[in-house]
Amino acid sequence: MSASELSDGGAIRLRFHGATEMVTGSCYALETPQARILVDCGMFQGSKTEKELNYRAFPFDPGALDAAILTHAHIDHSGLLPKLVKDGFTGSILATRATVDLCSVMLPDSGHIQETEVLQLNQRNAHRGLPAVAPIYDVQQAIATLAQFRPVDYAAWTPVADGIRARFWNAGHLLGSASVEVEIAQGGGKPLRLLFSGDIGPGHKLFQAEPDAPQGFDYVVCESTYGDTDREEVSPERRLHVLRSEVKAAIRTGSGALLIPSFAVERTQELLVDLVHLMESGDIPTIPIFIDSPLATKASAVFGEHAGEIVGGDALQRALGARNVHFTETVEQSKAIGRIRSFYIVIAASGMCDAGRIRHHLKDWLWREEGTVLLVGFQAQGTLGRILLDGASRVRLMGEEIVVRARIRSIDLYSGHADAPELAAWIAGRRPIGGNIFLTHGEKGAIDALKDRLHGLPDDTQIVVPVLDEAFELTGGVARPVPGEAPARIALESVGRLDWHNDLSKLILDVNDAVHQAADDRAKRVILRRLRRALTDS
């Protein structure tokens, strides 16, 4: 695709290729008559239907892109960049220096996960007589992508492509996270100004200062992950009090384990700081803490290198060096944790329980009453974490059916996302907004709630909720949908919801329960006959 074919006439278009009524897959394409860029290129998580998008072709030509901008390192924003490069993208990837450093460990780790999971899947497929599949990308392709990163400083204008420049502002969400201001030249007239929020951090965030950004935009694209949540005001004292109570309750179960599924980057380090503080102060016993994630180990080293940029960086350095904190690297070290007979704490990825070593620990402990699972972050619809949070009595994990007897607990004090009042205040601080506010990166209920809240703003800014792969023309004030575009890659009713894979897993569990609970062999056979008849009739 040539530059002249990017948009009709002098039109500027914005396309939403992810994070639409869902919280993952962030990817926005900006087109002008001279250039085309991406803002974020994230991996889809959640239901299998959504995750299958990671394997499909992009709905655009990666080779036609001039550049990419990355708001922060989380995989739902950065995770498909190696695929983008693999499929022909040769431009620069602009990101803050800390984001570049985090991606240098996170993207190769993601490639390793792709290789490992596909290897296991292909072994199962071979047993079933199914064809082999290829990983989305591998470690070497992820490493190759790092050569295209270009570090930028906060608050400094940076050229992006012909007629486009950008400034990065601290978003308060993660080490290196940014809201990105984009300015597009329009002949000799006033430039078009857009702001992409990235993920906005909450006021109580450890390590991070308050979010920052200028005001007076034509269009703002804002996340809405917690758009339906109004948290109690959280102080450091309350956060520590709640965590102390949860750890003490877990210890009462005896020689068990407290499993904390956690994002390896920043969430793990925050939890570690608070746990070590509680132990040093005598509020809880000194307990072995295992950081069972090679990525968390590498990310912790990056955090250590940037300790001077972090609020409370000295406390992080002290926690990383605590004698009861153990970082496991190898699979053998991870398996050895399960042989410990005294109480211990494991912090392991992934935060939504959908990948990584936490699944092996869950397999060991979910069926045991002395186990506790403490969920400390957002759990997307369709993930194992969300299924546990919603009270499932049985789950299917790694091909096995497991009864849930462990205590399932959740605290929302370590979230990296602003809640609804904070999001509304952040948007109000960006006014005046001349054109539209686009609400993204949230499930439908959260987006609807934030939209209702924003209707109370004094100005008459129109709010738009885009759907997957929808395009808008930005020239001329209010954004207009572009007619005749290709349909979304998956059915819109499947976005941000449980899919048939989830329904099938639940049906298998329900069938097993019904058969096992039947009074006798005759009753069991009746159930099976009815199922066969239903399958035949369909």
N, C-alpha and C positions, 0 to 999 in steps of 0.2 A: 504494500500500500504506500503510495507516495504522499508527501506532505499535503499536496493539493487535494487529495481525495479524503482527507481526514474529516472535514465537515463541509457542508454546503455553504457557499458564499463566505460571509464573514462570521458565521455562527460559531459560538463556543458551546461545547456540549460536555455534560457531566454524566457518566454512566456508572451505575451501581452494580458491581459484579460480586458482591458478598456483603455480609453483615446486614442483611435486610430482613427485619423481623426475626433475626437470630443474632447470637452474640459472637459468632466466629466467622472466619473467611473474609475479613476486612479487605476490600479491594475496590478502589474508585479510579476510573479513567477520565482524564481531562483531555479534550480535543480542541485545538484551535486550527485556523487555516494554515498555520506554520508548524505546529508540533503536536505531539501526543505524549503524555506522561501518565504514570500510575502513582497513586498515593496508597501505599501498603499493597502487599500481595500475600495474604494470610491463608493458613490452612483451615479447612472446614473441620469442625469437630461436632459432636452431638450424635444424631441418629446415623445409621449406616447409609441411609439414602443421601444425607448431606455429605457424609465422608466420601462417598463415591465420586463426588464432584472433584475431589483432589486428583483422581485418576483420569478425568476427562480432559479433552483439549480446552485450552482457554477460549473464551468467546471473542477473542481478538488475536491479531497477529503479533506475537512478542517481538519479532524482528522489526516491526514498524515503530516501536516505542523509542523515544529519544532519551528518556531518563525515568527513574523511579525515585520516589520519596518514601522514606520509612519513618513512621511516627515513633515506634519503639520496638524492642526486640522480641516481645512475646510471640509465640509461634502462630497464634491466630491472626497476627498482623504480618509476620515475616516468613512463615513456614513454606510458602510456595515460591520464594525467590529463586532457589536452586532449580526448580522446574522451569521457571521463566527463562533462566539463562540456558538451561538444557534445550529449551525449545526455540532458541534463537535470539534472545535479548542480549545486546552488546553494549548498552549504555551504562551510565554511572548510576549508582544507588546512593542517594544522599541521606545521611543520618548523623546524629550527634556522635561524638567520640566514644562516649560510654556505650551507646547502642552498638556501634561497630565492634567494640571489645566484647560485649555480651554475645552478639551474633557469631563471633569467631569461635565460641564454644557451643552455642545453642544450635546453629545450623548443622555442623558436623554430627552433633548428637542426634538431631532429627533424622539425618541420613542413616545413621546407625540403626535407629528404631525402624525406619522403613525396611532396611535390609533384613533385620532380625525377624520382624513380624511377617514379611513376605516369605522368608525361609520356612517359618513355622506353618504358614498358611499353605505353602506348596507341598509340604509333607502331608498335611491333612488332605489336600486336593488329590495327591497321588493315591492315597488310600481309597478315595471315593471315585477314582477314575475321572477326575476333573482336570482341565488344562492348567498349566502353571501360569502365574502372573508375574509381572515385573514390578519392582519397587517404583514409587513415584520418582525418586532419585536416590543416589547412593552417597556414601561419605565423600568420595573423591569429587563428585559433582557439587556437593555442598562446599567443600574446601575451595574449589575453583571459583565459586560465586564470590568469595570474599575478596578476590582481586578487583572486583568492580565497585566495592564500597568506597565512598569518598566522605571523610569526616568533615562536619561543619560545626561552627560555633553557634551557641545560642545568641539570639537577638541581632544577628548580622545578616544583611541581605546577601543571598547566594544565587548566582545565575544557574538556572535549571535547564532551559532549552530556549530556542529562538523565541523571544518575546515573553518569556516566563521567568520570574525570579521568586525566591521564597525566603522566609525567615522562620526560625524555630524558636518556640517559647516553652519554658518548663511547664509540663502538664501535671506534675506532682503525683504521678502514678507509679513510676518505676525509675530506677537509675537510668538516666539518659532519655526518659520519655519526653515527648514534645507534642504540643499543638502546632500545626504548621499553617502559616499565613502564606497564601499564594497570590501573586499579583500578575495579571495578564495585560500586556500592552494592547491598546485599541487605537491604532493609528496615532493621530495627534491629540486624541481626546483623553478623558480620564480613564485610568486603568481599571479593569475589573478586579475586585478584591474578594477573595474567598478565605475562609478559615476552616480547617479540618481539625476537630477537637482532639483526635486520637482518643485515648482513654484518660479521663479526668480523675485525678486522685481525690480522696476525701480529706476533710480538714484534720482528721486524727491520724493521718498516715505517718508511720515510722519512717525515718531516713529522709523524707522528702519535705521540701518547703511547699508553701501554698501554690496552687496553679496560677499561671500568669499568662496574659495575652493582651493585645491592644483592643481597640473598639472601632466601630464604624465600618461595617462590611456590607457587601452586596449580598453574599450568601454565606451561611454557616452550616456545616455538616457536623452534627453533634451526636455523641454516643448517648444511650439511654438504658444501659444495663440495669440500673436500679431505679428506673423512672417511676416505679410504683412503690418505692420503699422510703419510709421516713424513719430513720434510725433515731434511737435515743442519743443524746449528746454523749460522746465517748471521750473520757479523759484517760491519760495513761494509768491512773490509779484504778479506774473501773476495769479497763482492759486486763490489767494484772490480776485484779480480784476475780474476774470471771474465769480466766485461765487457771488460776490457782484452784478454784472450786472444781473445775473439770478434772484436773490432774488428781486431786485428792479423792474424788469420787471413783476415778479409774483405779487408783491404788487399792481401794477397799475391796476390789474383786479378788485380791490375793496375788498369787504369783502369775499375773497375766501380762498383758501388753496394751499400751496405748498406741494405736496406729493413727497417724495424722497424714492423710493424703494432702499433698501440698505442691503448688507450683515450685519448681526448683530454683527459680530466680526471684529473689527479694522476699517472697512469702516465707520460704524456708529460713532465710537469714533473720527475718523479723521474729519468727517464733523462737528461734535459737537464742536471740538476745533476751527475750522475756523469760524463757525457761531457765536460762543460766542465772538471770537476775533473781528469780524466785528461789533458786537453790542457794545462791550465795547469801541471800538475806535470811535463810532459814525458814521461809514460808512453806516450802515443800522439801522433802528429803532429796539428797543428792542422788540422782537416778541416772543410770547409763542412757545416753541419748545417741541414737544411731542415725546419721544422715546417710540413708541408703540410696544414693543417687550419684553416679559419676558426674552428671551434669551439675548437680547442686554443689559438688566439691569444686569443680572448675569455676562455676559461677561465683562461689564464695571467694575464690582467689581474685577474681575480677573486682568484686566488691571491696576486697582488701586494698587493691591497687587504687581504687577511687574513694577510699575512706575519707580523704580530706574534703570531698564534695558532698558527703552524706551527713545529714543531721544525726548526731550521736554515733559518729564513726568510731570513736574510741571504745564505746560499749560493744560494738560489733567485733572489733579486733580482739577484745578480751574474751568474748564468747567463743570466737573461732579457736582460741587457744586453750579453752577449758579442758581439764584433764579427763572429765567424764564424757566428753564429746568425741565421738568416733566417726570418721568418714570411711565408708566402705567403697572399695573400688571394684573388686572382682565379684563374679557370681558366687564363688566359693565363700567369700567373706559374707555376702548377703545371706546365703543359706545357713551359715553358722549362727546367725542371730537367732534363728528358730530353735536352737538347742539350748539357749539360756533358760534357766529355771527360775530366776528371780525376776521381779518386775522391771520392765524397760520401756522406753519410748522409741518409736521409729517414725521418722519423718521421711517420706518417700514420694516421688512423683508416680503417676500424674495427679494433679489436684482434683480431677473429676473421675478418678479411678478407672480411666479407659485405656491406660497403657502403663508400661513401666513396671518397676519392681513392687509397687504397692499392691498389685493384683496378686502376687505370690503370697504376700503377708496376709491379705484379706482371705485368700483360700485357706490359709492355716488357722485363722482366728475367727472368721465370721460365725462358724458353727459352735463356738465356745462361749459360755456365759461370762467367763473371766476376761474376755476381750472387750476393748472399747475402741470405736472408730469415731474420731473427732473431725468433722468436716469444717473447714475454715475458709472456704471460698465459694464463689458462685458455681452451681451445678447445672449445666445446660440440660435442656429436655432431651431425653433419650440416652443419657450417659448413665453408667452404673452408679455414680455418686448420687444422681438425682433419684434413681430408682430406690436406693437405700434411704435417702432422705425422705421419700414419700411413704416409707413404712413397709416395704416389701418383706414378707415373711420367708420367701425363698428367692434365690437368684440363680441365674446361669452364669458361671464364671469359668473361663478357659475350658469350655466344653463340658463342664460338670454342673450338676444341680447341687446347690448348697443351701441348707437351712440357715436362717439368720437368727442367731441367739445372742450375739454380741450386742452391747449397748451402742446405739447409733446416736451420736450427739452432733450438734451444729452450733457454731458461734459465728457471728457476722461482724467481728471486731477487727479482723485483719484484711478486710476487703481493700483492694486497690482502686475501687471505683467510688466516686461520689454518689450520694443518695439523691432522691428527687429534689429536696429543697436546695441542696448544693449545686445540682445541675441547673436548676432554674436560676439560681443566683449567678452562676457562671455565665449563662446565656444573657442574663440582664446586663452583666458587665461588658458584653460585647456590643451593645446597642450604641447608636442606631444600626439596624440591619435593614437595608433597603429592599431586598428581594425576598428570599425565603430562608427558613430554617428547615433543613432536612434532618429527620430523626432516624438514626440507624443504630446498629450494634445493641439491640435489645429484643426480647421476645415481645409478642404482640401486646400482651397485657401491660407490660412496662412502658411500651411506646404510647399506648392509648392513654395511660394515666399521666405521663409527662405532657402529652399533647394537651390534655384537659387543664393541667396546671399552668401551662404556658399561655393559655388563652387569656389569662389575667394580666399579661404584660400591657403596659400603657399604649405602645404603638400597635399598628395593625399588620404586623409581619405575618405573612401566610406560612403555615406549617405544612410540610409535605412528608409523607411516609412512603418512600420508594419501595418497590418490590424488586426481586432478583432480576438483574440484567436490564432494568428499565433505564432509559436515557432521557435527559432533559436538555432543552436548549436554554442557555442562560442569557443570550443577547436580548436586551429590551426590557429589563426590569424583573418582572415576575417570571419564574421558570415555567417552561411549557413542555409537556411530554412530547417526545418525538414519535410520530405515528409510523407504522410500518416496520418497526424494529423486529428482530428475531425474537421468538418467545423465550421465556425463561428456560434454563437447562433442566429444571425439574418442576414438577407440578407445584404451584404456589401453595396449595393446601398441605404440602408435605414439609414446608419450611418452618423450622422452629417447633416441630411437634413430634410426638411419638410416631414411628412408622411401622410398616408391616413386620419388619424384623423384630421390633419390640413386642408387637402383638403375638408373633409366633413364639417367642421365648416365653411369654406369659401363658399362652395356650398350652405349651408343653408342660410347664409347671402345674397348671390347673388340671390337666389330664392325669398327670402322675398322682397328684393329691387325691383326685376323685377315685382312681383305681385303687390306691393303697387304703383309702378309707371305706371302700365298699365292704359290706358285711361278710360276704363269702365269695367263693370262686364263681358261683352262678351270677352274682351281682356284678362282678368284674367283667365277665364275658358279655353281659347285657350292655355295659358301657362301651366296650370295644365294638360290639356289633353296630350300635347306634352311630359311632364315629365312622365306621367303614361305610355304612349306608349314606351318611351325610357326604362323605367324599365321593361316593359313586353318583349320588344325585346331583352333585355340583358339576 
